[in-house]
Amino acid sequence: MKLATLKRGGRDGTLVVVDRTLTRCRAVPEVARTLQAALDDWESVAPRLRQAYEALNSGAFADPEPFDPAACHSPLPRAYQWADGSAYVNHVELVRRSRGAELPPEFWSDPLMYQGGSDSFVGPRDPVWALDEAWGIDLEAEVAVITGDVRMGATPAEAGKAIRLLMLVNDVSLRNLIPGELAKGFGFLHSKPATAFSPVAVTPDELGDDWRDGKVHRPLTVHVNGALFGRPDAGTDMVFNFPQLVAHLAKTREVEAGSIVGSGTVSNKQGGLHGSSIANGGVGYCCLAEVRMYETIETGKPQTAFLKFGDTVRIEMPGRDGVSLFGAIDQRVERYPD
C-alpha cells in the first residue's frame, strides 16, 4: 500500500492512503490519524489500512480527493530517530581517494552511520533552505526505510521483519562545513540541515520482485536544473542491505517504531570521470560531491559547482511500468528568509 501525510491537522499532519497511480487519496481517521499512530499499532492497523487502500484503488470510496504532492509533508513530518548509513562503499572510497587517503578494510564489514536531525523534516516540494551559498549546498539522493520496534542486538533477519515502509530521500549536505565538523571529532551537526523525503511511503510488497535481498533494485533518477544528472541502480553496489543497516543501529539500543534508516548516497562503481556521467554514457551521480571527487582524482581539482540559490533538484524512482513509485522530491534551493 501507499501512504502519505498531508499538511493539515497539526504538526504530525493527516495520514492518507494514496492509490497506485498517485492521483487520488483519502484520509482514514477511523483507522489512524497520523502515520506515527499507525506505526505504533501496526499489527492491528495495517490490515485496516490495506482494506482502505484496496477500496480506493477499486473506486469503492465515493469521496476521494485529488492527490497533490505539494500539499504533503514528508510521510513522517518528524520522527523519533533518523539514522543514515553509507551502504554504497564506492561513495566513501571516492571521498577518501579524492584527498589521498586509503579506505580502511573495516568499511567493507562494518557500516558507517550518523544520526541526523529528526525533529523537523521538510516536505518533498518545500525549498532547500540555506543562509549562505558558500556553505557548499549539495543534494544526496537515497532510499530509506521506516521501522517498527526492533530489540537490542537483533540479527539482520530479525531487523528485516521490522521494515514497514520504504521512501526516497534528499539528505542535503553543506559540504564546506563538513571538514571543520569532522575535525572536531563529534561528527555532523551544522553540515546536515533538514532532510526531505518522498511524498509517498510504500510497503515493500508494492515493489514486487524489485524488493529482494533487503534492497530496492530500481534506478534512482536525479535531475538538476531539469537535466538528467544520475540514474544509478539502487540495488547495485549496495554493500550493506537494509536489514543489516537496521541491525547495526540496534546493536546497543532498542529501536522504536517510527525510526528511519537511510541507505546513504546511491552510488554505482564506474571506471572514471569519462564514461561515468550521463553525457558520456554512464549512470551519473546522486550527489555533486561525487562528480567533484572524480574531477579531483583525474584532473587535480573539482570543476563542478555546488548548488546555488534558484537551482532545482528532482529525485524520483520509476516502476517497471514507468509510473513513479514514491512520487518525486522536487525542490528549489532558496535563501532562508530573515
C-alpha positions in Angstrom: 0.0 0.0 0.0 1.0 3.6 -0.4 0.7 6.2 2.4 1.3 9.9 2.6 0.8 12.8 5.1 -1.0 16.0 4.2 -0.1 19.3 5.7 -3.2 19.7 7.8 -4.3 18.6 11.3 -1.3 19.8 13.3 2.5 19.2 13.3 2.2 15.5 12.5 -0.2 16.1 9.7 -3.0 13.9 8.4 -2.4 10.3 7.2 -3.9 9.4 3.8 -3.9 6.3 1.7 -2.9 7.0 -1.9 -3.9 5.0 -5.0 -1.3 3.1 -7.1 -1.3 5.8 -9.8 -0.7 8.6 -7.2 -3.7 10.5 -8.4 -6.2 10.1 -5.6 -6.1 9.9 -1.8 -8.3 9.6 1.2 -7.9 10.3 4.9 -8.6 7.4 7.2 -9.2 9.0 10.7 -11.3 6.0 11.6 -8.1 3.8 11.3 -5.3 6.2 12.2 -5.0 10.0 12.2 -1.2 10.0 11.7 1.4 7.7 10.3 3.1 7.5 13.6 -0.1 6.3 15.2 -0.4 3.6 12.6 3.2 2.5 13.2 2.7 2.4 17.0 -0.1 -0.2 16.5 1.0 -1.6 13.1 -0.1 -5.2 13.6 -3.8 -4.3 14.1 -3.8 -1.1 12.0 -2.0 -2.3 8.8 -4.8 -4.7 7.7 -7.4 -2.0 8.0 -5.2 0.5 6.1 -4.8 -2.2 3.4 -8.6 -2.6 3.1 -8.9 1.2 2.7 -6.1 1.2 0.1 -7.7 -1.6 -2.0 -11.1 0.2 -1.7 -9.5 3.4 -3.0 -7.9 1.6 -5.9 -11.2 -0.2 -6.8 -13.2 3.0 -6.8 -15.3 1.9 -3.8 -15.0 5.3 -2.0 -17.4 8.0 -3.0 -15.3 10.8 -1.5 -11.6 10.5 -2.6 -9.7 13.7 -3.2 -7.0 14.5 -5.8 -3.5 13.7 -4.6 -1.3 16.8 -4.6 2.4 16.2 -3.6 2.7 19.9 -3.0 0.2 19.5 -0.1 2.4 16.8 1.5 4.7 16.7 4.4 7.4 14.1 4.4 5.5 10.9 5.3 6.8 11.3 8.9 7.0 15.1 9.4 9.1 14.4 12.5 10.5 11.1 13.7 11.9 9.6 16.9 15.1 8.8 15.1 16.8 9.4 11.7 20.0 7.4 11.2 21.6 7.5 7.8 24.1 4.8 6.7 26.7 4.7 4.0 25.9 1.4 2.3 27.4 2.3 -1.0 31.1 1.9 -0.1 32.1 3.2 -3.6 30.9 6.7 -2.5 33.0 6.6 0.7 36.0 5.2 -1.2 35.8 8.1 -3.7 35.7 10.7 -0.8 38.9 9.3 0.6 40.7 8.8 -2.7 40.0 12.4 -3.6 42.0 13.5 -0.5 44.7 10.8 -1.0 43.5 8.6 1.9 43.1 4.8 1.8 39.9 3.1 2.6 40.1 1.2 5.9 39.3 -2.5 5.4 36.6 -2.5 8.1 34.5 -0.2 5.9 33.6 -3.4 3.9 32.3 -5.2 7.0 31.0 -2.6 9.5 28.5 0.0 8.3 29.2 3.7 8.6 26.2 5.6 10.1 25.4 9.0 11.5 22.4 10.4 13.4 20.6 13.3 11.7 18.1 15.8 13.0 14.6 14.3 13.0 12.6 17.0 14.9 11.6 18.8 11.7 11.8 17.3 8.2 10.7 19.4 5.2 8.1 18.4 2.6 9.0 16.9 -0.8 8.1 20.2 -2.6 9.5 22.6 0.1 12.6 24.6 -0.6 16.1 23.6 0.4 16.8 26.4 2.8 20.2 27.9 3.5 21.7 31.2 4.6 24.8 31.2 2.5 25.8 29.6 -0.8 29.4 29.4 0.5 28.3 26.5 2.7 28.6 24.2 -0.3 24.9 23.1 -0.8 24.7 19.6 -2.2 21.9 17.0 -2.8 22.2 13.4 -1.8 19.6 11.0 -3.3 19.0 7.9 -1.2 16.5 5.3 -0.2 15.2 4.8 3.3 13.1 2.5 5.4 10.7 3.2 8.3 10.9 0.5 11.0 8.7 -1.0 13.7 10.1 -1.9 17.1 13.5 -3.6 17.0 15.1 -5.3 20.0 18.6 -4.5 21.1 21.0 -6.9 19.5 18.6 -8.0 16.8 20.0 -10.1 13.9 19.6 -8.8 10.3 16.9 -11.4 9.8 15.0 -10.1 12.8 15.6 -6.5 11.8 14.3 -7.2 8.3 11.0 -8.3 9.7 10.6 -4.9 11.3 10.8 -2.9 8.0 7.4 -1.4 7.4 7.8 1.2 4.7 10.2 2.5 2.0 10.8 6.1 0.9 13.2 8.2 -1.1 15.4 10.8 0.5 17.2 14.1 -0.2 19.8 14.1 2.5 21.1 17.7 2.0 24.7 18.3 2.9 26.6 21.5 3.4 29.9 20.2 2.1 32.1 23.2 3.0 31.1 22.8 6.7 31.9 19.1 6.9 35.7 19.2 7.2 35.7 21.5 10.2 33.0 19.5 12.0 34.7 16.2 11.4 38.0 17.6 12.6 36.3 18.3 16.0 35.6 14.5 16.3 31.9 14.6 17.1 30.5 14.3 13.6 27.9 16.1 11.6 25.6 18.9 13.0 25.6 22.2 11.1 26.6 20.4 7.9 23.4 18.4 7.8 20.3 20.6 7.6 16.7 19.4 7.3 16.1 16.3 5.2 13.2 15.8 2.7 11.5 12.5 1.9 9.3 11.4 -1.0 5.6 12.4 -0.9 4.7 8.7 -0.6 5.9 5.9 1.6 5.2 2.4 0.3 5.1 -1.1 1.8 7.8 -3.3 0.3 5.3 -5.6 -1.5 4.4 -2.7 -3.8 7.8 -3.2 -5.5 7.2 -6.9 -6.2 10.4 -8.6 -7.3 12.3 -5.3 -7.2 12.4 -5.6 -3.4 14.7 -8.6 -2.8 17.6 -9.4 -0.5 16.7 -6.3 1.6 17.4 -3.9 -1.3 15.5 -1.9 -3.9 16.5 -2.9 -7.4 15.4 0.1 -9.4 17.1 3.0 -11.0 17.0 6.2 -8.9 16.8 9.2 -11.2 18.2 12.6 -10.3 17.6 15.9 -12.3 19.5 19.1 -11.5 18.0 22.2 -13.1 15.9 20.0 -15.4 18.9 18.0 -16.8 19.3 14.3 -16.0 22.2 14.0 -13.6 22.0 10.4 -12.4 20.2 7.1 -12.7 22.2 4.6 -10.8 20.6 1.3 -9.7 19.8 1.3 -6.0 20.3 -2.4 -5.7 23.8 -2.5 -7.4 26.9 -2.0 -5.3 24.9 -1.7 -2.0 27.3 -3.5 0.3 25.0 -3.5 3.3 21.3 -4.2 2.8 18.6 -2.6 4.9 18.2 -5.5 7.4 22.0 -5.1 8.1 21.7 -1.4 8.5 18.8 -1.6 10.9 20.6 -4.4 12.9 23.6 -2.1 13.1 21.5 0.7 14.6 20.1 -1.8 17.1 23.5 -3.2 18.2 23.5 -1.3 21.5 19.9 0.1 21.8 16.3 -0.7 21.2 14.9 1.0 18.0 11.4 2.4 18.4 8.6 2.2 15.8 8.8 5.2 13.5 12.6 5.2 13.3 14.0 6.0 9.8 17.2 4.4 8.5 18.8 5.6 5.3 20.9 3.9 2.7 23.4 6.7 2.2 24.0 8.2 -1.3 23.3 5.7 -4.0 26.5 5.1 -6.0 27.4 2.7 -8.7 31.1 1.9 -9.3 32.3 3.4 -12.5 35.7 3.4 -14.2 36.5 7.0 -14.1 35.3 10.5 -14.9 35.0 9.8 -18.7 32.1 7.4 -19.1 30.7 7.9 -15.6 28.5 10.9 -16.5 25.2 10.6 -18.3 26.6 12.6 -21.2 29.4 10.1 -21.6 27.2 7.0 -21.4 27.5 6.3 -17.6 24.8 6.2 -14.9 25.7 9.5 -13.5 25.6 10.5 -9.9 23.3 11.1 -6.9 25.3 14.0 -5.4 27.5 16.8 -6.7 30.3 15.8 -4.4 30.8 12.6 -6.3 31.5 14.2 -9.6 33.7 16.6 -7.9 35.7 13.7 -6.4 36.1 12.2 -9.9 37.3 15.5 -11.2 39.8 15.9 -8.3 41.1 12.4 -8.8 41.5 12.8 -12.5 42.4 16.4 -13.1 43.7 17.6 -9.7 40.8 19.9 -8.8 36.9 20.0 -8.8 35.2 21.9 -11.6 31.5 21.3 -10.9 30.0 23.9 -8.6 27.7 23.2 -5.7 24.1 24.3 -5.8 23.2 28.0 -5.9 20.0 29.8 -4.9 17.4 29.2 -7.6 18.8 25.8 -8.6 16.3 22.9 -8.7 16.7 19.2 -7.7 14.3 16.4 -8.6 14.6 12.8 -7.2 12.3 10.0 -8.4 12.1 6.3 -8.9 10.0 4.9 -11.8 8.5 1.4 -11.6 8.7 -1.1 -14.3 5.6 0.4 -15.9 7.1 3.9 -15.8 4.8 5.1 -13.1 6.5 6.9 -10.2 6.7 4.5 -7.2 7.1 7.2 -4.4 6.3 10.4 -6.2 9.0 13.0 -6.7 11.1 15.1 -4.4 11.1 18.3 -6.3 12.9 21.2 -4.5 14.4 24.6 -5.2 17.3 26.0 -3.3 16.3 29.2 -1.6 17.8 31.7 0.8 16.2 31.3 4.3 14.1 34.4 4.9 15.1 37.0 7.5 
